[in-house]
Amino acid sequence: MRKQALIYMPKYGLLWLLLVAFSSFAQTDSIKKIKTPKHYFTPTIFTDYYANPSINLDDGLRKSTNNPTVRNKLKNYQYNQFVGGFYFPIATKDFHHADGSISNLHLLGTGNYMMGMPNFSGITNHTLLKASVGLRSIYNTGKKLIWFLDITPFMSTDLSANCYTSYRWAGAFLVDYMVSPYFSFRVGVMRSFMYGNRYHLPYVGLRFGRLDKTYLSIQFPRNITISVPAGKYLRLSAYIKPMGGVFNMANNDGLYTKNNDKTILYGRYELITGLRVDATFNQHISIFASAGFTGIRSVSLYSTSENQDNQFVLNNFYNQQVPRGAFINAGFTIRIGRAKSIYNNYSIYETFNLNTTIDTGDNNTNTGDGNIPNQTKTSKPVNNLKIKDVQDLIEAQDMY
């Protein structure tokens, strides 16, 4: 018996060693396959539709007009637009400092298109395209300061008729100082066409209240917003903001005859006031719907030949304020993949909000802050935490 035991022990011992080695290899291999996210921003795709009803331009005569011949040709006016775009992380770098703070640098690629459709009943319909690609860099010091730079070159043309394609650019440079999660301010400069002309404007912003709770945001010249969480998945907002742009438009209707321009510029501007509902179903999908009224509205037409040497504000040959009206606005956002955990990281919340406030494409649209979780009043006892909640808390430590 002792002899048999001595014979089988090496065999079983070898088998045991093989099993232990295989188990260790399997565990090591499974650990290698688990990849932590590299970026705080995920690839994001969004779309947005905006429209207001037809109105008679004659109703605006008491406001202003400087070319009755053009106005008589245009007659009724109605506008709608489709906007789509994306941004994606090119590079993200975390910097760990001796005091325990972590700063991060985000480099994002951006893209955007707008199909603007101004419909005047007296002339042919036009479909105006503005498309852009750009880069933005955001440096978050991890303490109170965030630096933001955005450059957006874009092209503009008329898809409905023979028209020149022009290339322009918009951009912004801002500094954001977050005094606390309850208060921040921003200063900077921006080049924008959203007021229906080409302007270089100062930027001044203030925010009161936490981004994951109720807050008031005053961002000149982009918007004034009061935002309130309505549970875990909904957010309600009331806002005032400008919308507009400058587009190349074919002169096939003979609106400008002085220099035989084949292409003219169409500019629009309106100040809208509305209510908005954002629904964030999960970390990947969110939608919004909005409606309200347009207040100050104007339509302008510019000669390309008369403005070719203009470096700043464009001079129009037709400008008219448009009567007030209503609008509807709706859209959705899709975020792809996993991001680094941002649990209660208010400097990253501020970074996200800065990214959505300055939209890609200079259209002053807003994808919403669906990647900032709402802070609800109800809190769960520790012994009732679900596995997903514990996982979120654990993943939050990935940043430290």
C-alpha positions as a printed Julia matrix, in Angstrom:
400×3 Matrix{Float64}:
   0.0    0.0     0.0
   2.81   2.35    0.87
   4.43   1.55   -2.43
   1.23   2.32   -4.39
   0.75   5.56   -2.48
   4.28   6.58   -3.29
   3.63   5.82   -6.95
   0.32   7.81   -7.2
   1.28  10.81   -5.06
   3.56  12.35   -7.7
   0.85  11.83  -10.3
  -1.86  13.5    -8.21
   0.6   16.17   -7.08
   1.42  16.98  -10.69
  -2.29  17.12  -11.54
  -2.87  19.46   -8.59
  -0.06  21.75   -9.72
  -1.49  21.83  -13.25
  -4.93  22.76  -11.93
  -3.5   25.57   -9.76
  -1.41  26.9   -12.66
  -4.4   26.82  -15.05
  -6.6   28.59  -12.5
  -3.98  31.31  -11.97
  -3.57  31.73  -15.73
  -7.34  31.98  -16.21
  -7.61  34.61  -13.46
  -4.68  36.62  -14.85
  -6.12  36.39  -18.36
  -9.55  37.57  -17.19
  -7.95  40.49  -15.34
  -6.1   41.5   -18.49
  -9.33  41.56  -20.46
 -10.97  44.08  -18.09
 -10.24  47.51  -19.55
 -11.01  50.66  -17.62
 -12.34  53.6   -19.68
  -9.74  56.06  -20.95
 -11.95  59.13  -21.34
 -14.45  61.22  -19.38
 -16.23  62.19  -22.61
 -17.71  59.43  -24.75
 -18.36  59.63  -28.52
 -21.63  61.56  -28.73
 -24.11  61.99  -31.58
 -27.04  64.41  -31.47
 -29.79  65.82  -33.65
 -32.19  68.74  -33.27
 -35.26  70.03  -35.14
 -36.6   73.6   -34.87
 -39.55  75.27  -36.61
 -41.89  78.25  -36.41
 -45.05  78.99  -38.42
 -45.52  81.22  -41.45
 -46.16  84.93  -40.88
 -46.82  87.9   -43.15
 -43.88  90.29  -43.4
 -46.29  93.18  -43.93
 -47.15  92.92  -40.24
 -43.6   93.98  -39.43
 -43.63  97.2   -41.45
 -44.27  99.3   -38.39
 -41.05  97.91  -36.93
 -38.49  98.4   -39.7
 -37.79  97.87  -43.35
 -35.33  99.56  -45.65
 -36.09  98.0   -49.03
 -39.81  97.77  -49.88
 -39.05  96.29  -53.33
 -37.37  93.27  -51.76
 -40.08  92.97  -49.1
 -42.79  92.91  -51.76
 -40.98  90.01  -53.45
 -40.54  88.01  -50.24
 -44.13  88.21  -48.88
 -44.79  85.55  -46.19
 -41.92  84.06  -44.17
 -41.49  80.74  -42.38
 -38.34  79.06  -41.07
 -37.33  75.58  -39.94
 -34.02  73.8   -39.53
 -32.38  70.44  -38.88
 -29.16  70.3   -36.87
 -26.98  67.27  -36.36
 -23.53  66.81  -34.96
 -21.05  64.86  -32.93
 -18.01  65.12  -30.73
 -15.55  62.45  -29.7
 -12.47  62.26  -27.46
  -9.16  62.25  -29.32
  -7.0   62.23  -26.21
  -7.46  62.45  -22.44
  -4.6   62.88  -20.0
  -4.79  62.83  -16.2
  -2.08  64.55  -14.16
  -1.63  63.46  -10.53
  -0.26  66.16   -8.23
   1.55  65.98   -4.92
  -1.36  67.52   -3.01
  -3.64  64.66   -4.16
  -5.51  66.67   -6.79
  -5.94  65.43  -10.36
  -6.02  67.73  -13.35
  -7.02  66.53  -16.8
  -6.66  67.62  -20.4
  -9.36  66.77  -22.94
  -8.89  67.08  -26.69
 -12.15  66.63  -28.63
 -12.92  66.41  -32.31
 -16.22  68.04  -33.32
 -18.53  68.05  -36.33
 -21.84  69.69  -37.12
 -24.28  70.37  -39.93
 -27.31  72.62  -40.21
 -29.98  72.51  -42.91
 -31.67  75.9   -42.77
 -34.89  76.27  -44.75
 -36.16  79.86  -45.0
 -39.4   79.76  -46.98
 -40.61  83.02  -48.52
 -43.91  82.63  -50.37
 -42.91  85.13  -53.08
 -39.68  83.41  -54.19
 -38.37  79.89  -54.68
 -37.63  77.79  -51.59
 -34.02  77.49  -50.49
 -32.21  74.75  -48.59
 -29.1   76.24  -47.01
 -26.31  74.05  -45.69
 -23.77  74.97  -43.07
 -21.3   72.22  -42.13
 -18.31  72.31  -39.83
 -15.47  70.28  -38.37
 -13.39  71.53  -35.49
 -11.26  70.95  -32.43
 -11.7   71.93  -28.83
  -9.36  71.66  -25.9
 -10.45  71.73  -22.25
  -7.96  71.78  -19.38
  -9.46  71.17  -15.94
  -6.99  71.97  -13.15
  -8.93  69.68  -10.79
  -9.39  72.53   -8.33
 -11.21  75.69   -9.4
  -9.98  76.69  -12.86
 -10.98  75.37  -16.3
  -9.54  76.61  -19.61
 -11.59  76.21  -22.79
 -10.61  76.76  -26.45
 -12.82  75.95  -29.45
 -12.06  76.52  -33.15
 -14.82  75.72  -35.65
 -14.17  76.27  -39.38
 -17.34  75.82  -41.46
 -18.59  75.97  -45.03
 -21.85  77.47  -46.28
 -23.72  76.88  -49.53
 -27.18  76.68  -51.09
 -28.18  73.12  -52.02
 -31.28  74.2   -53.95
 -29.57  76.33  -56.62
 -26.22  77.24  -58.16
 -24.27  79.04  -55.46
 -20.73  79.73  -54.34
 -19.44  77.89  -51.29
 -17.86  80.12  -48.67
 -15.61  79.15  -45.78
 -15.72  80.94  -42.44
 -14.87  80.18  -38.84
 -16.31  80.62  -35.39
 -14.61  80.08  -32.06
 -14.39  80.79  -28.35
 -11.76  81.14  -25.66
 -13.0   81.03  -22.06
 -11.75  80.75  -18.52
 -14.11  79.15  -15.99
 -13.59  79.64  -12.25
 -15.63  77.39   -9.99
 -15.66  79.05   -6.57
 -17.67  76.13   -5.18
 -20.13  73.56   -6.54
 -22.82  76.22   -5.9
 -21.2   79.11   -7.79
 -18.99  79.62  -10.84
 -18.24  82.38  -13.32
 -16.76  82.5   -16.83
 -15.07  85.2   -18.9
 -13.7   85.15  -22.41
 -14.2   86.16  -26.03
 -16.03  84.54  -28.92
 -16.48  84.94  -32.67
 -20.03  84.05  -33.64
 -22.66  84.39  -36.37
 -25.67  83.43  -34.22
 -26.93  87.04  -34.12
 -27.4   87.04  -37.9
 -24.14  88.87  -38.54
 -20.43  88.41  -37.89
 -19.57  89.56  -34.38
 -16.64  89.42  -32.0
 -18.19  89.47  -28.54
 -17.1   89.34  -24.92
 -18.32  86.36  -22.94
 -19.46  86.68  -19.3
 -21.18  83.87  -17.43
 -22.5   83.26  -13.92
 -24.02  80.14  -12.36
 -25.82  79.91   -9.01
 -26.69  76.46   -7.64
 -25.3   72.98   -8.15
 -25.39  71.44  -11.61
 -26.9   68.21  -10.25
 -29.65  70.17   -8.44
 -31.57  73.38   -9.18
 -29.47  76.15  -10.69
 -29.66  79.51  -12.45
 -27.21  80.05  -15.31
 -26.65  83.47  -16.92
 -24.32  83.09  -19.92
 -24.02  86.24  -22.03
 -24.39  86.2   -25.0
 -25.71  82.62  -25.19
 -28.57  82.0   -22.74
 -30.27  82.5   -19.4
 -31.54  79.24  -17.92
 -33.29  78.05  -14.78
 -32.97  74.27  -14.53
 -34.77  72.05  -12.0
 -34.47  68.24  -11.57
 -37.77  66.37  -11.57
 -36.72  63.02  -10.2
 -33.82  60.87  -11.29
 -34.46  60.9   -15.04
 -36.19  64.23  -15.83
 -35.06  67.85  -15.83
 -37.27  70.9   -16.45
 -35.9   74.21  -17.73
 -37.08  77.7   -18.55
 -34.77  79.71  -20.77
 -34.14  82.72  -22.98
 -31.58  82.51  -25.76
 -30.7   83.91  -29.2
 -30.76  81.76  -32.32
 -29.57  82.61  -35.8
 -26.83  82.46  -38.36
 -25.45  83.68  -41.68
 -25.8   81.47  -44.77
 -24.84  81.61  -48.43
 -27.96  81.82  -50.61
 -28.28  81.77  -54.41
 -29.47  85.04  -55.92
 -31.64  83.24  -58.5
 -34.67  85.34  -57.52
 -33.02  88.66  -58.36
 -33.19  90.05  -54.83
 -29.95  91.98  -55.35
 -29.27  93.57  -58.75
 -26.53  96.13  -58.19
 -23.43  94.0   -58.87
 -25.0   90.94  -60.49
 -24.06  88.82  -57.46
 -24.81  85.15  -58.07
 -24.61  84.58  -54.32
 -25.95  86.71  -51.48
 -25.94  86.16  -47.73
 -29.06  85.41  -45.72
 -28.93  86.28  -42.03
 -31.54  85.51  -39.39
 -31.85  86.27  -35.72
 -34.48  85.68  -33.07
 -34.62  85.76  -29.29
 -36.66  82.82  -28.06
 -38.25  82.13  -24.67
 -39.32  78.59  -23.9
 -39.89  75.67  -21.58
 -37.91  72.47  -22.03
 -38.13  68.9   -20.73
 -35.05  66.65  -20.81
 -35.41  62.91  -20.23
 -32.29  60.86  -19.6
 -33.19  57.18  -19.82
 -29.67  55.93  -19.08
 -26.06  56.97  -19.58
 -26.4   56.45  -23.35
 -29.72  57.98  -24.45
 -31.47  61.27  -23.69
 -34.18  63.24  -25.48
 -35.71  66.69  -25.11
 -38.75  68.65  -26.22
 -39.24  72.39  -26.04
 -41.77  75.03  -27.06
 -42.3   78.73  -26.57
 -42.35  82.12  -28.26
 -39.98  84.17  -30.37
 -39.62  87.8   -29.44
 -37.15  90.01  -31.25
 -36.79  88.61  -34.77
 -35.08  89.92  -37.87
 -34.2   88.88  -41.41
 -31.23  90.43  -43.25
 -29.76  90.06  -46.73
 -26.18  90.98  -47.57
 -24.29  91.5   -50.81
 -21.23  89.26  -51.07
 -19.38  91.7   -53.33
 -20.05  94.68  -51.05
 -18.83  92.75  -47.99
 -15.87  90.83  -49.42
 -13.33  93.15  -47.75
 -15.27  93.49  -44.5
 -13.43  91.86  -41.61
 -16.02  92.47  -38.91
 -19.7   93.47  -39.07
 -21.48  92.85  -42.4
 -23.44  95.64  -44.12
 -26.93  94.61  -45.31
 -29.0   95.81  -48.26
 -32.23  94.54  -46.68
 -33.2   94.23  -43.04
 -36.59  93.8   -41.46
 -37.88  92.92  -38.04
 -40.3   90.01  -38.15
 -43.53  89.75  -36.11
 -43.52  87.56  -33.03
 -44.52  83.92  -33.22
 -44.28  80.49  -31.64
 -41.73  77.7   -32.05
 -41.23  74.02  -31.37
 -37.91  72.3   -30.8
 -37.01  68.65  -30.16
 -34.03  66.35  -30.38
 -32.1   63.43  -28.96
 -28.55  62.54  -27.93
 -26.75  59.21  -28.05
 -23.56  58.58  -26.06
 -21.53  55.54  -27.08
 -19.37  53.42  -24.79
 -18.26  53.76  -21.19
 -16.65  56.77  -19.57
 -14.55  57.24  -16.47
 -16.66  57.48  -13.36
 -17.46  61.06  -12.27
 -19.34  60.36   -9.03
 -19.68  63.71   -7.19
 -16.75  65.16   -9.17
 -18.02  68.73   -9.51
 -15.05  70.0   -11.49
 -15.86  67.38  -14.16
 -19.55  68.35  -13.95
 -18.48  71.93  -14.68
 -16.34  70.7   -17.58
 -19.32  68.85  -19.08
 -21.58  71.88  -18.71
 -18.99  74.13  -20.35
 -18.79  71.73  -23.28
 -22.58  71.72  -23.84
 -23.03  75.48  -23.31
 -20.64  76.2   -26.21
 -22.24  73.97  -28.83
 -20.4   72.46  -31.78
 -21.27  74.42  -34.91
 -22.12  77.89  -33.52
 -25.9   77.31  -33.7
 -26.58  77.82  -29.98
 -28.29  74.45  -29.7
 -27.9   72.4   -26.53
 -27.59  68.63  -26.14
 -28.38  68.89  -22.43
 -26.33  67.65  -19.5
 -27.53  64.06  -19.59
 -24.12  62.84  -18.41
 -24.51  64.78  -15.12
 -26.7   62.72  -12.76
 -29.53  64.46  -10.94
 -29.14  64.59   -7.18
 -32.46  63.49   -5.71
 -33.72  64.09   -2.17
 -34.2   60.41   -1.39
 -31.11  58.62   -0.13
 -30.77  54.88    0.28
 -29.6   53.23    3.49
 -26.25  51.5     3.16
 -27.75  48.05    3.78
 -30.23  48.56    0.92
 -27.7   49.58   -1.72
 -27.98  47.59   -4.91
 -25.01  46.0    -6.66
 -25.11  48.72   -9.36
 -24.92  51.46   -6.73
 -21.91  49.8    -5.08
 -20.29  49.4    -8.5
 -20.72  53.12   -9.18
 -19.1   53.95   -5.84
 -16.18  51.62   -6.55
 -15.69  52.95  -10.08
 -15.61  56.46   -8.64
 -12.31  55.59   -7.02
 -10.76  54.91  -10.44
  -9.99  58.62  -10.64
  -7.88  58.69   -7.5
